[in-house]
Amino acid sequence: MADDELNVAAASPSKSQRAYHWIKERIAGQDFTPGYRLVLRTIAEELGMSVVPVREAIRRLEAEGLVTFQRNVGAQVSMVDDTRYRASMQALSVLESAATALAAGHHTAEDLRHARQTNERMIETLSDFDPSTFTRLNQEFHAALYRRCPNARLLELVESEWARLAHLRESTFSFVPGRARQSVREHEHLLQLVEAGAPPAEIEKASRHHRSATLDAYLVHEHPDETLGLTAV
């Protein structure tokens, strides 16, 4: 095989990868909701491939907790689980904060302008609050601050946890809408630190506190008798 052909083959995703991303996108987009049965043959026909790569993709999604497999039942999208939600929020608190800190100094002026404009749009939604819109903008804001992280593996882990959260909770702010106003204020503080060239450790600390506060607000609302929080994470 010629070098050009090898390069094309290396750049092209495998059938298993295509199936993996296709299913994952539909779980994140709520097309495949919790409990939805994933029929391998149907998916394979939809994607124009055999069942084998689809099965490999399902196993990968199962390892990530997005899919469960039961004997005599088959594969299905995992049900909403508070324990998994907490675990993902805790993981995201560590991973995203580290990525945001590492991205400091690598942002373009457009990155920071986009982050500020996104936060301003979030503020505008507060008068006629829509949790789903707010959550989408919230992810857009944070992505603007962490996407320049030079550690590709860390970025992959952050995106994976965001995908898990999209499956576990359509919007945390549906449960704690009052948290939204404090959240945009914390965004402004975090953005000011990045713009001022604050030490990465200070940026990471502010980012972790921000993520922790959202989980704590949810826990207080849903489980008022519990004291577990993220402040010590």
Sequence and secondary structure as in RCSB ss.txt:
>XXXX:A:sequence
MADDELNVAAASPSKSQRAYHWIKERIAGQDFTPGYRLVLRTIAEELGMSVVPVREAIRRLEAEGLVTFQRNVGA
QVSMVDDTRYRASMQALSVLESAATALAAGHHTAEDLRHARQTNERMIETLSDFDPSTFTRLNQEFHAALYRRCP
NARLLELVESEWARLAHLRESTFSFVPGRARQSVREHEHLLQLVEAGAPPAEIEKASRHHRSATLDAYLVHEHPD
ETLGLTAV
>XXXX:A:secstr
  HHHHHHHHHS  HHHHHHHHHHHHHHTTSS TT EE HHHHHHHHTS HHHHHHHHHHHHHTTSEEEETTTEE
EE    HHHHHHHHHHHHHHHHHHHHHHTT   HHHHHHHHHHHHHHHHHGGG  HHHHHHHHHHHHHHHHTT S
 HHHHHHHHHHHHHHHHH S GGGT TTHHHHHHHHHHHHHHHHHTT  HHHHHHHHHHHHHHHHHHHHHHH TT
    STT 
